[in-house]
């Protein structure tokens, strides 16, 4: 194997030219964690890798030809770092549940280990590739810096960087390696795993005290330090980094202001400048970037921002309203031909059902039911597959899956069934109607439930009002699928009536009450009680313990609509009502 060596540029360095670089991105569809409770419990966005990739492709920072799917790392390579007894323990759901902070019932062991091993494989192959060919490499899952040789913690089961370093050494790579850990938390696992590795430097900025025992060049920053003190400390750390032939960078997303577990309080601009300062320092040295932690709904943004910095040297912020999931679903929908009844879609063999063929041959006298007069069950199943919903449900342990469509007294119904342990389970049910409401043509959702019947309720995942079983963690995807359906049917929007406060609260960014007066009251309600946990507020409303202007308040299940074009004078009427009401609890909020 031939290795290419480069030397790091030391401060004060000259400014590195930021023309487009050939960014290589490592990603796998299974990078999404197959855990349904990790998002509410830990605060991570399980779709982070997917959202970042979709945004980078849309922005032009990443190109299809440079997106690579990693292999699973070999156990032979894992054993270079991790003890045999510990590796054996990872086949037990209790071990993985402790590491990821979820109950053992939420652990599909094989699928979760697949995700972790793919991420480790991505880090190793990215390192091999950048040494051979240069250019920055970004692995969209990795930086598991808390995993030690004998145990894992903090959502880190295997130490991908340490495994990559040890395997590269076994391959014959003898160059100096630098690891920059810019996650908000310290690299205790990396320090333990690489304690006996030579020619390997570990530098870190964090806000969590730990005993590095001299194994790392650690800078402990005060909590909420903000951009300027952080960047000053970073430049000092970079000045101490030795000349290297390979650099790993953990560009942690948990440094951002508002992160649930990180407290460094950087702005999005500060996080981007962090990446640009590092990129300027390492110059043409082969480099691999990893996302590390990130515990907030927009954790994909600093990860995508790292990609923008690496590919384009861009300081341009990502818009607040950027939504890669919506854009991705729109692109998929544009390429689907889901209405086989129209002439331009005749001949779409992938969507030709057996019932269609039988009818055309005169072998069946009744045409199969079409949802909303358009979609067969095959159409729906193909859509659920194309949008990634069926593959994710399969990873949760349900297979095979079957879609059924029929009519009810209120509308057309979709049901998704799945089998697990020899039992048939209802996983999704949705009743839809195309109708006119308040002068608008809407796709109206009478009923939608997403169900994970194998999952129990627990203290950490309590039952919400109206819930029979926990959900699947796919509400965003299901909502986008319905939006695409409404667009395709040329309707004015998508509507539903939330029976509970928490349902409206979850939908509040994209849906508004059709009645601006009720929308104003709803916004006042979230304004006045939004500082309390959602579970407490929705239970208080359900139990009649909320007052509006001093009088008992009952939840108003008013029509909520995502208008593709909002009615005129709407916002002004909302503002008037919002300013006229005040909400409070009739008694102190219940304790968690």
PyMOL commands that set and color helices and strands:
alter all, ss='L'
color gray80, all
select helices_A, chain A and resi 29-31+38-42+48-59+64-66+75-78+84-89+93-100+104-106+109-133+160-171+188-193+226-240+253-255+268-282+299-312+324-335+343-345+349-351+354-360+377-386+389-395+475-488+501-507+516-529+534-542+570-578
alter helices_A, ss='H'
color red, helices_A
select strands_A, chain A and resi 24-26+67-68+137-139+177-181+200-206+217-220+246-250+287-290+401-407+412-420+423-437+440-450+493-497+512-513+546-548+551-552+559-563+583-585
alter strands_A, ss='S'
color yellow, strands_A
deselect
rebuild
show_as cartoon
